[in-house]
Amino acid sequence: MAFTIYDASIPVFQQILSSLLGIIDKAEAHAAEKGIDVGSLLNASLAPDMFNFIRQIQIATDHAKGCAARLAGLEIPRYEDTEKTADELRARIRKTLDFVASVEPAQFEGAESREIKLVFPWATYEFTGRRYLSCWALPNFFFHATTAYDILRARGVPVGKTDFLGPL
């Protein structure tokens, strides 16, 4: 069986989104052990001009659900971006995991050449599905997932590479 664009996307999103659930658990445990408010970790960023942990999770989930929907030719689920707590972030991640799991491999038929157009106030990007996945969706997803991990690591949460990789 050939390796497909589905194989290159959905299982990757599932693996890393699941790992994000685990690092949130570790952040809560660390906060409880150190007697600090977990909110201070969730609202932390790596630099003053960077998004905080909460926003990194929101954007990572946006890239996962957006990519799955665009490649399958589906409507992208809309989330309100109102999460403030660890439980709300976990719910968002689980909702995203449920969505990407609902997308069937057959829905990706022709996804490699599907035209994807992203319109932003500052630019418009046009891709084939293959190029969208490899040059936009996956790099952005990993950037925000990694930054979320790095924020917690920089704040002393004992997470390592196996926590980032999650269940294999």
C-alpha positions as CSV (number, residue, x, y, z in Angstrom):
1,M,0.0,0.0,0.0
2,A,1.3,3.4,-0.9
3,F,2.1,6.1,1.7
4,T,-0.6,8.7,1.3
5,I,-1.2,12.4,2.2
6,Y,-3.6,11.1,4.8
7,D,-0.8,9.0,6.3
8,A,1.4,12.1,6.3
9,S,-1.1,14.2,8.2
10,I,-3.8,12.6,10.3
11,P,-1.7,10.2,12.3
12,V,0.9,13.0,12.9
13,F,-1.7,15.3,14.2
14,Q,-3.1,12.6,16.5
15,Q,0.3,11.8,17.9
16,I,1.4,15.3,18.7
17,L,-2.1,16.5,19.9
18,S,-2.1,13.5,22.3
19,S,1.4,14.6,23.5
20,L,0.0,18.1,24.2
21,L,-2.6,16.5,26.5
22,G,0.3,14.9,28.4
23,I,2.3,18.1,28.8
24,I,-0.7,19.9,30.1
25,D,-1.1,17.2,32.7
26,K,2.6,17.6,33.6
27,A,2.2,21.4,33.9
28,E,-0.6,20.9,36.4
29,A,1.3,18.4,38.4
30,H,4.4,20.7,38.4
31,A,2.3,23.7,39.5
32,A,0.7,21.7,42.3
33,E,4.1,20.4,43.5
34,K,5.7,23.8,43.4
35,G,2.7,25.6,44.9
36,I,2.3,27.9,41.9
37,D,-0.8,28.8,40.0
38,V,-1.0,26.7,36.8
39,G,-2.4,29.9,35.1
40,S,1.0,31.4,35.3
41,L,2.3,28.6,33.1
42,L,-0.6,28.7,30.7
43,N,-0.2,32.5,30.3
44,A,3.6,32.4,30.0
45,S,5.4,33.0,26.7
46,L,9.0,32.7,25.6
47,A,9.4,36.4,24.8
48,P,7.2,39.5,25.3
49,D,6.3,39.6,21.6
50,M,5.3,36.0,21.4
51,F,2.0,34.3,22.0
52,N,1.4,32.6,25.4
53,F,1.0,28.8,25.9
54,I,-2.8,29.0,25.6
55,R,-2.6,30.7,22.2
56,Q,0.1,28.3,21.0
57,I,-2.3,25.4,21.8
58,Q,-5.2,27.2,20.0
59,I,-3.1,27.8,16.9
60,A,-1.7,24.2,16.8
61,T,-5.3,22.8,17.0
62,D,-6.4,25.3,14.3
63,H,-3.7,24.0,12.0
64,A,-4.6,20.4,12.6
65,K,-8.3,20.8,12.1
66,G,-7.8,23.2,9.2
67,C,-5.5,21.0,7.4
68,A,-7.6,17.9,7.8
69,A,-10.7,19.8,6.6
70,R,-9.0,21.5,3.7
71,L,-7.4,18.3,2.4
72,A,-10.6,16.3,2.7
73,G,-12.7,19.1,1.2
74,L,-14.7,19.6,4.4
75,E,-15.9,22.7,6.3
76,I,-13.4,23.7,8.9
77,P,-14.8,23.5,12.4
78,R,-14.9,26.9,14.2
79,Y,-13.7,27.4,17.7
80,E,-14.2,30.5,19.8
81,D,-10.6,30.8,21.2
82,T,-11.9,31.4,24.7
83,E,-9.9,28.8,26.6
84,K,-8.4,30.0,29.9
85,T,-7.8,26.8,31.9
86,A,-6.0,23.5,31.5
87,D,-9.4,21.7,31.4
88,E,-10.6,24.0,28.6
89,L,-7.4,23.4,26.7
90,R,-7.7,19.7,27.1
91,A,-11.3,19.9,25.8
92,R,-10.2,21.8,22.8
93,I,-7.5,19.3,22.0
94,R,-9.9,16.4,22.5
95,K,-12.4,18.1,20.2
96,T,-9.7,18.4,17.6
97,L,-8.6,14.8,18.0
98,D,-12.3,13.7,17.5
99,F,-12.6,15.8,14.4
100,V,-9.3,14.6,12.7
101,A,-10.3,11.0,13.7
102,S,-13.6,11.5,11.9
103,V,-11.9,12.2,8.6
104,E,-11.7,9.0,6.5
105,P,-8.8,8.2,4.3
106,A,-11.2,8.0,1.3
107,Q,-12.0,11.7,1.8
108,F,-8.4,12.5,1.0
109,E,-8.7,11.1,-2.5
110,G,-7.2,13.7,-4.8
111,A,-5.9,15.8,-1.9
112,E,-2.4,16.0,-3.3
113,S,-3.6,18.1,-6.2
114,R,-6.5,19.8,-4.5
115,E,-6.2,23.6,-4.7
116,I,-5.9,25.3,-1.4
117,K,-6.2,29.1,-1.1
118,L,-5.5,30.9,2.1
119,V,-6.4,34.6,2.3
120,F,-5.1,36.9,5.0
121,P,-5.2,40.6,5.2
122,W,-1.5,40.8,4.4
123,A,-1.2,38.1,1.7
124,T,-2.9,35.4,-0.3
125,Y,-1.3,32.0,-0.6
126,E,-2.2,29.4,-3.2
127,F,-1.0,25.8,-2.9
128,T,-1.7,22.3,-4.1
129,G,-2.7,20.0,-1.3
130,R,0.8,18.4,-1.3
131,R,2.6,21.7,-1.0
132,Y,0.1,23.1,1.5
133,L,0.7,20.1,3.8
134,S,4.5,20.1,3.5
135,C,5.2,23.8,3.3
136,W,2.4,25.3,5.4
137,A,0.3,23.1,7.6
138,L,2.8,20.8,9.1
139,P,5.5,23.4,9.7
140,N,3.0,25.7,11.3
141,F,1.5,22.9,13.4
142,F,4.9,21.8,14.6
143,F,6.1,25.4,15.3
144,H,3.2,26.1,17.7
145,A,3.2,22.6,19.3
146,T,7.0,22.9,19.9
147,T,6.7,26.5,21.2
148,A,4.0,25.3,23.7
149,Y,6.3,22.6,24.9
150,D,9.2,25.0,25.1
151,I,7.2,27.5,27.2
152,L,6.6,24.9,29.8
153,R,10.2,23.6,29.7
154,A,11.5,27.1,30.1
155,R,9.3,27.5,33.2
156,G,10.7,24.4,34.8
157,V,8.1,21.9,33.9
158,P,9.9,18.5,33.7
159,V,9.1,17.6,30.2
160,G,11.5,15.9,27.8
161,K,11.7,14.7,24.2
162,T,9.6,11.6,24.9
163,D,6.8,13.9,26.3
164,F,6.8,15.9,23.1
165,L,6.8,12.8,20.9
166,G,4.0,11.3,22.9
167,P,2.6,7.8,22.3
168,L,4.4,6.1,19.4
